[in-house]
Amino acid sequence: MKIEIIERPELKAAVLRIPRDGKWVREAWKEISVLLEGNPAVTDREHGYVFVPEWQWATEVTTLWVGMTVDRLDGLPAGVETITIPPKRFAKLIVQGDHSQMEAAYGSLAQWFRDSSYDRDISEGSFSYEKNPLQPVNPFDIPADVIDHFDYEIYAPLHAEGKTSLLPPAYPEIIGVEVRRGSAGRRLVGLEMDVNQKEINPAVAIPHFWQEVMPRLSETKDRKKPYATIGLYLYEPPFGPGQNFRYLAGVEIMPDSKEPIPEGMVERTIPDHDSVVITYRGKASGFGRVWDYFHGYWMPRQADYDAIDDYEYELHDHRFVGADDEASVFELHFPVRKRIRDARLTEKIVVDEKGGHALQDLRGEHIRMVSFQGAKLYGMDMRDTQLKHVNFVHASLEHIYFAGVHVRSIQMGGTLFEDIRRPDAAESRLEGEPGTKGWVNVEPVVFRDSDLSTAVFENCDLSDVNITGCKLEGLRIDGIPIAELLDLYRKTS
């Protein structure tokens, strides 16, 4: 369920105080409607309001106030109380559906406060409120034990200090931040482009790319509602500011769609990770501020999540009214995973020169006879490490920096090497500390005295590969038997 952070101006209301009971809510509405009929102070007759005293959550909410908004507090009938809520920031959630969906909405709001960077304002005198539309059906006319459909807005107040400061004055265009639960893999269809930031400016290239993409989106079938366009950023290690990426501009399709992908388009799936969803209001030219906020402000001020660097995506729905319109609203989704408390093998600490991270210091230690089965090893500095007699069956190695590594006496049946890349440099730069920024090793990769029989090479760059003194019986390239080809070459030359 989508929760939005909004600023609300001062609100005044004429109300009746009642016990917390659905029957009393309806009786109070009937009474306040009669008392305020024709009163010029009433500003909104399209909605009925129920106010909840937030400070009572510390024990139990026993009291409610029911009423209408007004523009002044004088001239009201006898017996009517008044509430004034100062200008304030609220978490807004729309409730729509039956009893189970209403309960799920309140549960979602409670979970959001536990996961997000906000504190709920439960101080004395703080109110949340429910805003109920009176058309086409007035919910207050339906008995509490009969009503089976709900449609109203919840406004939960945010504390003005503490965690709420994660929306600082320095980022006025950031209007909402929340951790949103992941859903089953979302299927995207669209056009892709490569963005080399040394050659092109993404802030210019991406809007131009959308101009090319938009006329073709009508070709996509089974689009998921509510309609939105999505820009997916795909990254490869090493991660960092200014890195190159692939960008998909497209739409989400139904998960069970069997429709063919339009010619020239590609399909990608967004994994089901949780995401920090940052809502931005303003021109597209200032959208880069969202990255500044997430990486430079939000992440350092929380300790519950780790960023997933492989991808992120922007979402534009009905709130987007144009790239140059200050009123446009965008969302940027940054995938995250819940941070797990790390097991400590030592209390000694060393600071990693490459990323500035504090690492457990096991340098020079001898570790023998250890089972890491099912363990997750992340952020490991393994330079100059020796691994002997290690069982890696079914292990997964990802985002590994191999340079100058010596691998010997390895059994690799069923092993998959995928997306293996050489450094993007013309020559080695070996000065400085190995593995840190600016250190590059582009020396050849050597396979020596190895059994690579039955191996499969698919879609690999084998340019300038040198094969010397190897058994070639049965070796084929694109179906051509190489041993026969070499034999023919020798005879003709």
FENZI-V945876 format. One record per pair of residues at least 12 apart in sequence whose ideal C-beta (glycine too) atoms are under 8 Angstrom apart, sorted by the first residue. I is the first residue (numbers start at 1). GAP is how many residues later the second one is. If there is no record, write none. Layout:
i: {I,I}
gap: {GAP,GAP}
This chain:
i: {1,1,1,1,1,1,2,2,2,3,3,3,3,3,3,3,3,4,4,4,4,4,4,5,5,5,5,5,5,5,5,5,5,5,5,6,6,6,6,6,7,7,7,7,8,8,8,8,8,8,9,10,10,10,10,11,11,11,11,11,12,12,12,12,12,12,12,12,12,13,13,13,13,13,13,13,13,13,13,13,14,14,14,14,14,14,14,14,14,14,14,14,14,14,15,15,15,15,15,15,15,15,15,15,16,16,16,16,16,16,16,16,16,17,17,17,17,18,18,18,18,19,19,19,20,20,20,20,21,22,22,23,23,24,25,25,25,25,25,26,26,26,26,28,29,29,29,30,32,32,32,32,35,35,35,36,36,36,36,36,39,39,39,39,40,41,41,41,41,41,41,41,42,42,42,43,43,43,43,44,44,45,45,46,46,46,47,47,47,47,47,47,48,48,48,48,48,48,48,48,49,49,49,49,49,49,49,49,50,50,50,50,50,50,51,51,51,51,51,51,51,51,52,52,52,52,52,53,53,53,54,54,54,54,54,54,54,54,54,55,55,55,55,55,57,58,65,65,65,67,67,70,83,85,85,85,88,88,88,88,89,89,89,89,89,90,90,90,90,90,91,91,91,91,91,91,91,91,92,92,92,92,93,93,93,93,93,93,94,94,94,95,95,95,95,95,96,96,97,97,98,98,98,99,99,101,102,105,106,109,109,112,112,113,115,115,115,116,116,116,116,117,117,117,117,117,117,117,118,118,118,118,118,118,119,119,119,119,119,120,120,120,120,121,121,121,121,123,126,127,128,128,128,128,129,129,130,130,130,130,131,131,131,132,132,133,133,139,139,166,166,166,166,168,171,171,171,171,173,173,173,173,173,174,174,174,174,174,174,175,175,175,175,176,176,176,177,177,177,177,177,178,178,179,179,179,179,179,179,180,180,180,180,180,181,182,182,182,182,182,182,183,184,184,185,185,185,185,185,186,186,186,186,187,187,187,187,187,187,187,187,188,188,188,188,188,188,188,188,188,188,188,189,189,189,189,189,189,189,189,189,190,190,190,190,190,190,190,190,190,190,190,191,191,191,191,191,191,191,191,191,191,192,192,192,192,192,193,193,193,193,193,194,194,194,194,195,195,195,195,196,197,197,197,198,202,203,203,203,206,206,206,207,207,209,209,210,210,210,213,213,214,216,216,217,217,217,219,219,220,220,220,220,220,220,221,221,221,222,222,222,222,223,223,223,223,224,224,224,224,226,226,227,227,228,228,228,228,228,229,229,229,229,229,230,230,230,230,230,230,230,230,230,231,231,231,231,231,231,232,232,232,232,232,232,232,232,233,233,233,233,233,233,233,234,234,234,234,234,234,235,235,235,236,236,236,237,237,238,239,248,248,250,270,270,271,271,273,273,273,273,274,274,274,274,274,275,275,275,275,276,276,276,276,276,276,277,277,277,277,278,278,278,278,278,278,278,279,279,279,280,280,280,280,281,281,281,281,281,282,282,283,283,283,283,283,284,284,284,284,285,285,287,287,287,290,290,291,294,294,295,303,304,304,305,305,305,305,306,306,306,307,307,307,308,308,308,310,311,312,312,312,312,313,313,314,314,314,314,315,315,315,315,316,316,317,340,344,345,345,346,346,346,346,348,348,348,349,350,352,352,353,353,354,354,354,357,359,359,381,383,383,401,403,403,403,403,404,404,404,422,422,423,423,423,425,425,426,427,428,428,428,428,444,453,453,472}
gap: {92,93,103,104,107,108,91,92,178,88,89,90,105,106,109,173,175,87,88,89,171,172,275,84,85,86,87,113,153,162,170,171,172,173,274,83,84,86,169,170,80,81,82,168,77,79,80,81,82,147,78,74,75,76,77,58,72,73,74,118,57,58,59,60,61,70,71,72,73,36,38,52,54,55,56,57,69,70,71,72,18,21,22,25,27,28,53,54,56,59,62,66,67,68,17,34,36,50,51,52,65,66,67,68,12,15,16,49,50,51,63,64,65,46,47,48,64,45,46,47,48,43,44,45,41,42,43,44,123,122,123,120,121,40,25,39,41,115,119,114,115,117,118,38,19,37,111,110,34,35,36,48,42,44,45,31,32,40,41,44,31,36,37,38,35,29,30,31,32,33,34,35,26,27,28,25,26,27,28,24,25,23,89,87,88,89,21,22,84,85,86,87,18,19,20,84,86,90,91,92,17,18,19,20,80,81,82,83,14,15,16,79,80,82,13,14,15,16,32,76,77,78,12,75,76,77,78,12,73,74,66,67,68,69,72,73,74,102,103,67,68,69,70,71,65,64,16,18,62,13,16,12,44,42,44,72,33,69,70,72,68,69,71,75,78,38,65,66,67,68,18,21,22,27,29,64,65,67,61,62,63,64,12,15,16,60,61,63,58,59,60,55,56,57,58,59,54,55,52,53,50,51,52,49,51,49,48,49,48,45,47,66,67,43,63,64,189,47,61,62,63,46,47,49,60,181,184,185,40,41,45,46,48,59,39,40,43,44,45,36,37,38,39,36,37,38,39,36,31,30,26,27,28,29,25,26,22,23,24,25,21,22,24,19,20,18,19,12,13,131,132,135,136,129,118,121,122,126,107,108,109,113,116,104,105,106,115,116,119,104,105,106,154,101,102,103,99,100,101,102,121,98,99,95,96,97,98,126,157,94,95,96,97,153,93,89,90,91,92,93,153,89,71,88,70,84,85,86,87,66,69,83,84,65,66,67,68,70,80,81,82,42,44,60,62,63,64,65,79,80,81,82,31,61,62,64,72,73,76,77,78,23,27,30,40,42,58,59,60,61,75,76,18,21,22,25,57,58,59,73,74,75,54,55,56,57,74,12,16,53,54,56,50,51,52,53,49,50,51,52,48,45,46,47,46,45,82,84,85,25,41,43,77,116,38,40,19,21,39,36,37,15,46,49,12,33,34,43,46,30,31,33,39,42,45,32,36,38,31,32,35,37,28,29,30,31,27,28,29,30,91,92,24,90,23,24,87,88,89,20,21,22,86,87,18,19,20,21,22,83,84,85,86,16,17,18,82,83,85,15,16,18,36,38,79,80,81,12,13,14,78,79,80,81,12,13,14,34,76,77,74,75,76,74,183,185,72,162,163,70,18,20,15,41,43,40,64,35,62,63,64,31,61,62,63,64,58,59,60,61,18,22,29,57,58,60,54,55,56,57,12,15,16,20,53,54,56,50,51,52,49,50,51,52,45,46,47,48,49,44,46,40,41,42,43,45,39,40,44,46,38,39,27,43,45,40,42,41,38,40,12,36,34,35,31,32,33,34,30,31,33,27,28,29,27,28,29,25,24,20,21,22,23,19,20,16,17,18,19,15,16,17,18,14,15,14,36,16,15,17,14,15,16,19,12,13,14,12,13,27,29,80,83,81,82,83,22,20,22,54,51,52,34,20,31,32,38,30,37,39,20,23,17,18,19,15,17,16,15,12,13,14,15,22,18,21,14}
